[in-house]
Amino acid sequence: MAYYLNSFPGNHISIQNENYLYFGGTAYLGLQTDVDFQNIFIKNIKKYGTNYGASRKSNIRISIYDETEAYLSQLVGSEACISMSSGYLAGQLVAHGLNTEKYAFFYAPNTHSALSLSSSKSQSFSTYQTLKEALHVHLKQKTSETPVVFLDAIEFSGNNFPDFEGLKSLPLSELVLVVDDSHGLGVIGEHGGGVYKTIKDLNPKELIVCGSLGKGFCVQAGAIFGSKSRISSLESTAFFGGSSPASPANLATLIHAEEIYKTKRKQLEYNTTFFKKHLNSLNKFQYMEGHPAFSFIDEDLNDYLESNGIIVTSFRYPDINSPMMSRIVISAGHTETDVFKLCNVLNGM
């Protein structure tokens, strides 16, 4: 069932005059309703305006774009970075930019549609074993097409982050990897840098990481990370030049809120650890060590939580005929009392 709200859902939401604890969404740091964070954002709106719709290739350019991209590339550990108005658009720019006769596309299990193109060259796989076999056949044919493997760093069934065991089984030195890190950027890794450094250490032929900055950094924008030559080639495309950029106020806020992000990541780590410590059993959930999302497919559990005043993320994914996907998301916006109540409800089943 879908519920319609008139304001952003924090750790509490009101539905039909009933108050519920909310453990869902992707606002991992709980900043969208944080007053200090909002004040930084409002200050930047006053300086940069509410939107900037001109092309980044225009003769009039705003310096905050280059400043933020340099900041992000250093944070993530890449040579270079370009920003977009959304994570979805960032993924599409990468996919379109690689969609030439030089590359063949292979999609790992549960890869997000942001990286997808309706191309006859694309192949999707339900397991890493079948993906590995297909790559072996392709490389044995010694074609001129370099294989590109697309995957989500965090895809909630635990295939990838944190250990990336399936990825390690592939012939990485012969592959271009394109990784969507939307649920990691700002949340996991050193200083919220995501998975770039971790996967770079696996020594792929080339690594491109992209994703949303909205889930972790709480600003509407996307970004792409990679080598200077790759970022330069993407920047030179009509796709990039014809796209409106992210709001400059959003990107400025990302830099200026650095200390708040640091504090909130510590709070998120505390809340997640507190949840796991006080829950009698984690057996009902699929989760990844170091990430605050706990997934389950038991529809009765979803109903039980709601009957006890707790709403979680729950919908059929990826389409209406799919099983109900439900997810408890711990955020930095939750109090210890909130998390303790969730644990007591779950322990009382």
N, C-alpha and C positions, 0 to 999 in steps of 0.2 A: 504494500500500500504506500502511495506517495503522500507526503504531507507538505503543505505550502506554508511558508513562514513569511513574515513581514520584516525580518531583520536577520543579520548573520547569526548562525547558530554557534554559541559559545559552549561552555561546559554544561549549561542548562538551556533547555528550550521549552516553550509553552505550545501545546497542541490542544485546541478546543478547550482552553482554559485549564488544562491539566499541566502541571510542571513535571518535566522529565530530566534526568541526567542524560547527557549526550556523549556517547563514546563512538563517534564516527567521523566521516569526512577525511580530509587530508591536510588540515591546518595543524601540522605536527607541533609547531612551536607556540600555537595559540596566540598569535600576534595580531590577528585582524581586529580584535577588539581591545588590544592593549593600549592604554592611554598614552604612555611614553612613546610607543612606536607610532601611533597615529599622529602625535605632535610633530615628529620628525617628518612624516609623510606630508602633513599639511604645510609645514614650512617649505618643503620642496615644491609642492604644488604652487605656492605663492611665487616662488622664484622661477619655475620652469613652465607654469601653466598646466592645464589638465590633460593636454594631449599635444602631440607633434606629428602631423600627418604627412609631412613632406618626405621625399625619398632621401635615404642616407647618402645618395650620390649627388644631391643638390649642391649648388655652389655655396649655399649658406648651411653651415654645419654647427652642431652644438657639441662642445668638447666633452660633456659628461659621458657620451657614448664610448669614446676611446678610453677615457679614464676608468670607467666601470669594467670594460672588457679587459683592460690590462690587470685590474684588481682581481677579476674572476679567474683569469688564466693563471695568475700566480697562486691563488687560493687552491685551484683544482690541480695544478701541476702540469699544465699543457703549455706548449710554445705560444699559442694564440687562441683567441676567442672572438666570436661575433654574437651579438644579441639579436633576438627577433621579438615580435610582439606576443608570441605564445610558444609553449613547448611543442605543440602540435605542428606549428608552422616551421619550427626549427627542424623537426624530424622530416618533414616533407621536403625542405630545402636540401637536406643531406641525400635523401632518396632520389630526388630529381637530379641532383648534381652528379650522382654516380650512375645514373641510368643511361649508360653509353655502351657501345660495343666492347669496351675494355673490361667490363665487369659482368659477372653472373651472380644473381641474388639468391641467398639461402636464408630462411627464417627459422630461428630456434623456437622451441615450444613456448607458446603463450606470449609471443611478441606483440606489442601494442600496435594498433592500426595507424598510429602517427608515423610509423616507419614503412607503411605499406604502399605499394603502387600496384595498379591493375596491369601487371606486365606478364607476358607469357614466359619471360625469363625467370620469374620468381617461383621458388619452391618453398613450401612450408612443411615443417616436420613436427610430429607429436612427441618424439623422444630424441635425446642426444645421440643415441645409438644409430637411429636411422639417418640422422643428419650427418654423422661421422661417415657412414657407409656411402652416402651420396657424394660427399666431398672427396672421398677416396676415388670413386669412379670418375668424377670430374677431373681431378688432378692427374689421374692415370692417362686420361685422354690427351693430355698436354695441349689443351686448347690455349688460345691467346687471351681468354677471359680469366681475369683474376677473380677468385671467389670472394664475395662479400657476405659475411654472416651478420645478420641483424638480431639483436636480443634486448630484452629488458633486464637491467641490473637487478631490480627487485620486482618479481612477478608473483609473489605471495603464495606460490606452492613450494618455494624453497629450492627450486632447481639451480638458481644462480647464487646470489648473495647469501651468506658471506664467503662460502668456500669455492664456488665456481667449479665444482668437480667436473660437470659435463663439459664446460668450456675447456678445461685443461686437457680433456681427452682428444681435442681436435688438433689438426696440424697448423697451429697458430702462426708459425713463421711464414706460412704461405697464404695467409688470410688477411683481408681487411675486416676489422671488427667495427661495427656501428652499434653503440650501446646507448639505449635510452635510460637515463639515470634520474628521471623525474621525481621518484620517491626517495632518492638518496641525497641529491644536491641540497645543501643547507642543513641536512639532518645527520648523516653518517660521515665517517671519515674524519681525518684530521681537520679541525676547524670547520667542519661541514663541507669539506671539499668533495664528498662523494667517492665514487669508486675508481676514478681515473688512474690514480697512482697504483692501486692494487692490480688493475688489469694491465697497465703498462708494464709492470714487473713480470708479466707472463710472456712478454716479448712477441706480440703479434707483428705481422708485417707492417700494419698500420692500424692506429686506433683513432676513432672518432667517437666522441661522447656528446650527446645532446640531451635536452630535456627542459622541463618547466622549471622556472624559478619561483613559481607561485606556491608550491606545496611546502618547501622548506624555508625559503626567504620571504614568503608572504607578499610578493609583489608580482603583478601581472606582467610576465615576460618569459622569454625562452632564451636558450643559449646553445652554442655549438663550440666544442673544444677539440683542438687537434694541432697538427703541425702548421707552421707558418705558410707553407706552400698550399696545403689543403684549404685552410681558412681563406687565403687570398683567392684561390680559384672559386670558392663558393661566393665570396664577396663580389666577384666580377660578373656573376650571372644576372640575367634579367629577372629571375625569380627574386633575388635579394633586392635589386634596385627598384623593382616594382612594388615591393611590400612596404607598408607603413611600419615604422619602427615601434619598439616599446616606448611608452611614455618616459621622457627624460626624468620626470619626478620619481617614477618607480625605480629607475636605475640609481639615481642619486641617493635614494633612501637605503638601497642595498649597501652602499658604502658607509653611510652615516650611522647606520644602526648596528655596526659591527659588535659593539659591546653588549647590546641587548641580545643579539643572536647568541653570543657566547654564554650569557646567563641563562637563557631559555634552553639551550642544549643541555646544560648541566641539570636543569629542572626536569627536562624530559627523561634524561637518563635515570634520575632519582625516581620519578614516577613509574617508569617501566620496571625498574628493579623492585620497587615496593609492591607492584601488582604481582609479579612472579613470586615474590617471597610469601605473600599472604594468600595466594590461591592454593587450594589443597592439591589440585591436579591440573596440569596443562595438556593432558592427553586428548581433550576435545578439540584442540586448536592446532592449526598449522601456523608456525611462526618462524622468524629468522632471528638468530642471536644478534643483538645490536640494533634491531628495528622495532618500533612500537606498535606494529599491527599484528593482530591475532585473528586468523580467518577460521571459519567453520561453515559447514553446509547443513547442519541440523536445524530444520525449520522450527521444530518444537522449542529448541533453545532460544531462538529469536523471539518466539511468542512469549516464552517464559520471562525473558528479560523485560519485554515491553509491559507485561502484566505486573512487573515489580518496579515500574517507573524508570526504566532504562531503555533508551533508543540507541541502536547501532546502525552502521551502514548495512543496507540489505536491499539487494535487487537482483534480478536475473541477468546474468552476464555470460557471454557477450550479446545474446539476443533473448527474445521473449520465451523461446523454447528451451533455454538453458536452465540448469539447476539454480536454485536460489543461492547467491553468493553473499555471505554475511561476514562482517569484519568488525571486531572491537579495536578501536584505535585509541591508544593512550596519548594524551597531548601534554605539553608543558603548561597549558591553561587549566588543567585539572588540579584540584587541591588533594591533599592526602585524604581528607574526609571523603571526597568523591570516589577515589580509587578504593578506599577501604569498603565503602558501601557496595561497589561493584563486586569486590571479592566476596563479601558476605552473601550477596544474592547468588552468586555462582556456587559458592560452597554449600548453600542451602538446598540445592537441587536434590 
